[in-house]
């Protein structure tokens, strides 16, 4: 299955990396794309080494808050099929988080949102079975905007009859998921102030619907995802947070939460 945006990522992030490298000075490449940065005007290297060490220590602290995924620093989105779930964080964003408590709170939550999406996705695939390869990479840039690339391959040795049955079951599952979400929408909007637990069902349903549709349309059992595919799920996660923190049907700006199906 071909995704048009996938081919554009490589060039975009190569340019971004080259620009950042020129701006920051010499960099050395670590494992899995991890980058430690050194200054270009250093005489002894002590200050830059200390800063790098401090950043890595800070990253270790963040890792404890999102243990389900692997955190690393870097300048762009990895497209490697290395069978792991990882989040690459721009060093400038890490620096911003270290120096600004509000930024730290905001972007730590972004990392937790991504971790939650990964858990839900894995739960879906585990229930489905047949997955023989899965890679999921995220990149959070210096402004906190995230990018995503995921590749999943399932065992595709099904004969024609089983394929037809699987397609039929998939269509029924999609319709059932949509109907269930529609039924809950009104009830959720009415009861959101009293109970936010219902919102968690919406997150799982959106993930299930998106991945089921992708599977149904896949060729050779291969599925590619980017941040546009994940946005409905991330939106549902943010809605869940608003419901949990505020305990009302309104988000931080006072606008009524709109749970789209």
C-alpha positions as CSV (number, residue, x, y, z in Angstrom):
1,X,0.0,0.0,0.0
2,X,1.5,3.3,-1.0
3,X,1.3,6.5,1.1
4,X,2.2,9.7,-0.8
5,X,3.4,11.6,2.2
6,X,6.0,8.9,3.1
7,X,8.2,9.7,0.2
8,X,8.3,13.3,1.1
9,X,9.4,12.8,4.8
10,X,13.0,11.8,4.0
11,X,13.9,14.9,2.0
12,X,12.1,17.2,4.4
13,X,13.9,15.9,7.5
14,X,17.2,15.6,5.7
15,X,17.0,19.4,5.0
16,X,15.9,20.1,8.5
17,X,18.8,18.0,9.9
18,X,21.3,19.7,7.7
19,X,20.1,23.2,8.7
20,X,20.2,22.4,12.4
21,X,23.6,20.8,12.0
22,X,25.0,24.0,10.4
23,X,23.4,26.2,13.0
24,X,24.5,24.2,16.0
25,X,28.0,23.1,15.0
26,X,29.5,19.6,15.1
27,X,27.3,16.7,16.0
28,X,28.0,13.1,16.6
29,X,25.6,10.4,15.8
30,X,24.6,7.9,18.5
31,X,22.6,4.7,18.5
32,X,19.3,4.7,16.6
33,X,19.6,8.3,15.4
34,X,20.3,9.7,18.9
35,X,22.3,12.9,18.6
36,X,24.5,14.7,21.1
37,X,25.5,18.3,20.2
38,X,28.8,20.1,20.8
39,X,29.3,23.8,20.4
40,X,31.3,25.3,17.6
41,X,33.2,27.9,19.6
42,X,34.3,25.6,22.5
43,X,37.9,25.9,23.7
44,X,37.9,23.1,26.3
45,X,34.7,21.3,25.5
46,X,33.8,21.3,29.2
47,X,30.7,23.5,29.0
48,X,29.2,21.7,26.0
49,X,30.0,18.3,27.5
50,X,28.3,19.3,30.8
51,X,25.2,20.6,28.9
52,X,24.9,17.4,26.9
53,X,25.2,15.3,30.0
54,X,22.6,17.5,31.7
55,X,20.2,17.0,28.7
56,X,20.7,13.3,28.8
57,X,20.0,13.2,32.5
58,X,16.9,15.2,31.9
59,X,15.9,12.8,29.1
60,X,16.3,9.9,31.5
61,X,13.9,11.6,33.9
62,X,11.3,12.0,31.1
63,X,11.8,8.4,30.1
64,X,10.5,7.3,33.6
65,X,7.2,9.1,32.8
66,X,6.7,7.3,29.5
67,X,8.3,3.9,30.1
68,X,6.3,2.2,27.3
69,X,8.2,4.0,24.5
70,X,11.8,4.6,24.0
71,X,12.9,8.3,24.2
72,X,15.9,9.8,22.4
73,X,17.1,13.1,21.1
74,X,17.5,14.0,17.4
75,X,16.6,16.4,14.6
76,X,14.1,14.4,12.6
77,X,11.7,11.5,12.1
78,X,13.2,8.1,11.7
79,X,11.8,6.0,8.9
80,X,13.8,2.8,9.8
81,X,11.9,-0.4,10.2
82,X,13.7,-1.4,13.3
83,X,10.7,-3.1,15.1
84,X,10.5,-0.7,18.0
85,X,8.3,2.2,19.4
86,X,10.3,5.4,19.9
87,X,9.9,9.1,20.3
88,X,12.7,11.4,19.1
89,X,12.6,14.8,20.8
90,X,14.3,17.9,19.3
91,X,17.1,19.0,21.6
92,X,15.8,22.6,21.5
93,X,12.5,21.5,22.8
94,X,14.2,19.6,25.7
95,X,16.1,22.8,26.5
96,X,12.9,24.8,26.5
97,X,11.3,22.2,28.8
98,X,14.2,22.4,31.2
99,X,14.0,26.1,31.5
100,X,10.2,26.7,31.4
101,X,7.9,24.8,33.9
102,X,4.8,25.5,31.8
103,X,6.5,24.2,28.7
104,X,7.7,21.2,30.6
105,X,4.1,20.4,31.8
106,X,2.6,20.9,28.3
107,X,5.1,18.9,26.3
108,X,5.4,16.1,28.9
109,X,1.7,15.6,28.4
110,X,2.3,15.4,24.6
111,X,4.7,12.6,25.2
112,X,2.2,10.9,27.5
113,X,-0.5,11.2,24.8
114,X,1.8,9.5,22.3
115,X,2.5,6.8,24.8
116,X,-1.2,6.2,25.3
117,X,-1.8,6.0,21.6
118,X,1.0,3.4,21.3
119,X,-0.5,1.3,24.1
120,X,-4.0,1.3,22.5
121,X,-2.5,0.4,19.1
122,X,-0.5,-2.5,20.5
123,X,-3.6,-3.8,22.3
124,X,-5.5,-3.8,19.0
125,X,-2.8,-5.7,17.2
126,X,-2.4,-8.2,20.0
127,X,-6.1,-8.9,20.0
128,X,-6.1,-9.2,16.2
129,X,-3.1,-11.5,16.0
130,X,-1.0,-12.3,13.0
131,X,1.4,-9.3,13.2
132,X,4.9,-10.3,12.2
133,X,6.6,-6.9,12.1
134,X,5.8,-3.5,13.6
135,X,7.7,-0.2,13.8
136,X,6.3,3.0,15.2
137,X,8.4,6.2,15.3
138,X,7.4,9.7,16.5
139,X,9.3,13.0,16.2
140,X,8.4,16.1,18.3
141,X,10.0,19.2,16.9
142,X,11.3,22.3,18.7
143,X,7.8,23.8,18.7
144,X,6.1,20.7,20.1
145,X,4.5,19.6,16.8
146,X,4.6,15.9,16.3
147,X,5.2,13.7,13.2
148,X,4.6,10.0,12.9
149,X,5.7,7.0,10.8
150,X,4.5,3.5,11.4
151,X,4.8,0.3,9.4
152,X,3.0,-2.9,10.3
153,X,3.1,-6.2,8.4
154,X,0.7,-9.1,9.0
155,X,0.9,-12.7,7.9
156,X,-0.9,-12.6,4.5
157,X,-1.1,-16.2,3.6
158,X,-4.9,-16.2,3.5
159,X,-6.6,-17.9,0.6
160,X,-9.3,-16.1,-1.5
161,X,-12.3,-17.5,0.5
162,X,-10.8,-16.5,3.8
163,X,-9.9,-13.0,2.4
164,X,-13.6,-12.5,1.4
165,X,-14.8,-13.6,4.9
166,X,-12.2,-11.3,6.6
167,X,-13.3,-8.4,4.4
168,X,-17.0,-9.0,5.3
169,X,-16.2,-9.3,9.0
170,X,-14.1,-6.1,8.8
171,X,-17.0,-4.2,7.2
172,X,-19.3,-5.4,9.9
173,X,-16.8,-4.4,12.6
174,X,-16.4,-0.9,11.2
175,X,-20.2,-0.4,11.1
176,X,-20.6,-1.8,14.6
177,X,-17.9,0.5,15.9
178,X,-19.5,3.5,14.3
179,X,-22.9,2.7,15.6
180,X,-21.6,2.1,19.1
181,X,-19.8,5.5,19.0
182,X,-22.9,7.3,17.8
183,X,-24.9,5.8,20.6
184,X,-22.4,6.8,23.2
185,X,-21.9,10.3,21.8
186,X,-25.1,11.8,23.1
187,X,-24.9,10.0,26.4
188,X,-21.3,11.1,26.9
189,X,-22.0,14.7,26.2
190,X,-24.8,14.6,28.8
191,X,-22.9,12.8,31.5
192,X,-19.3,14.1,30.9
193,X,-19.5,16.3,33.9
194,X,-20.2,13.4,36.2
195,X,-18.1,10.6,34.7
196,X,-15.1,10.9,32.3
197,X,-14.5,7.2,32.1
198,X,-16.8,6.9,29.0
199,X,-14.3,9.1,27.0
200,X,-11.7,6.4,27.2
201,X,-14.0,4.1,25.2
202,X,-14.0,6.8,22.4
203,X,-10.2,6.7,22.2
204,X,-10.1,2.9,21.7
205,X,-13.0,3.0,19.3
206,X,-11.3,5.7,17.1
207,X,-8.1,3.7,17.0
208,X,-10.0,0.5,16.3
209,X,-12.0,2.1,13.5
210,X,-8.9,3.7,11.9
211,X,-6.8,0.6,12.0
212,X,-9.6,-1.7,10.8
213,X,-10.2,0.5,7.8
214,X,-6.5,0.5,7.0
215,X,-6.3,-3.3,7.3
216,X,-9.3,-3.8,5.0
217,X,-7.6,-1.6,2.4
218,X,-4.1,-3.0,2.8
219,X,-2.2,-5.0,0.2
220,X,0.0,-7.9,1.2
221,X,-0.8,-7.2,4.9
222,X,1.2,-4.0,4.9
223,X,0.0,-0.9,6.7
224,X,1.6,2.6,6.7
225,X,0.6,5.4,9.1
226,X,1.5,9.0,9.5
227,X,0.4,11.8,11.9
228,X,-2.7,12.6,9.8
229,X,-3.9,9.0,10.3
230,X,-3.3,9.3,14.1
231,X,-4.8,12.7,14.6
232,X,-8.4,11.5,15.3
233,X,-7.0,9.2,18.0
234,X,-4.8,12.0,19.5
235,X,-7.8,14.3,19.4
236,X,-9.8,11.8,21.3
237,X,-7.0,11.5,23.9
238,X,-7.0,15.3,24.4
239,X,-10.8,15.3,24.8
240,X,-10.4,12.6,27.4
241,X,-7.8,14.7,29.3
242,X,-10.2,17.7,29.2
243,X,-13.0,15.6,30.6
244,X,-10.8,14.1,33.3
245,X,-9.2,17.4,34.5
246,X,-12.2,19.7,34.2
247,X,-15.0,17.3,35.1
248,X,-17.3,19.3,32.8
249,X,-18.3,19.3,29.2
250,X,-15.9,22.1,28.5
251,X,-12.2,22.3,27.7
252,X,-9.7,24.8,29.1
253,X,-10.9,27.6,26.8
254,X,-14.5,27.1,28.0
255,X,-15.7,25.6,24.7
256,X,-18.0,22.6,24.7
257,X,-16.2,19.4,23.9
258,X,-17.3,18.1,20.5
259,X,-16.9,14.4,20.2
260,X,-16.9,13.8,16.5
261,X,-17.6,10.4,15.1
